[in-house]
Amino acid sequence: MEFLDDSSDGETVEAPVKPGTVRIIVADSQAIYRVGIRKVFALEDDLRVVAQADTIENLRFAVEPYRRRFARRKHAGRHGQRDS
């Protein structure tokens, strides 16, 4: 599994990205596919590949930090909302 640093200024996975940017984890056993799809995603300003994985175990490891953040955001979005 590999966490990626796509910028020239040393920006890391944890660095802030512009609002609305979709973070993507590319997972496939074939390296050539992962490289190709990263190049396609690189053409878009609002997509960012943050990690890639070649096995299911590596994918689980790569997803974990983002899963926790998503769960916190999802929970925060429910705060103050009433059930109908």
Secondary structure, DSSP 8 states (H G I E B T S, - for coil): -EE---STT---TTS---TT-EEEEEE-S-HHHHHHHHHHHHT-TTEEEEEEESSHHHHHHHHHHHHHHHHHHHHHHHTT----
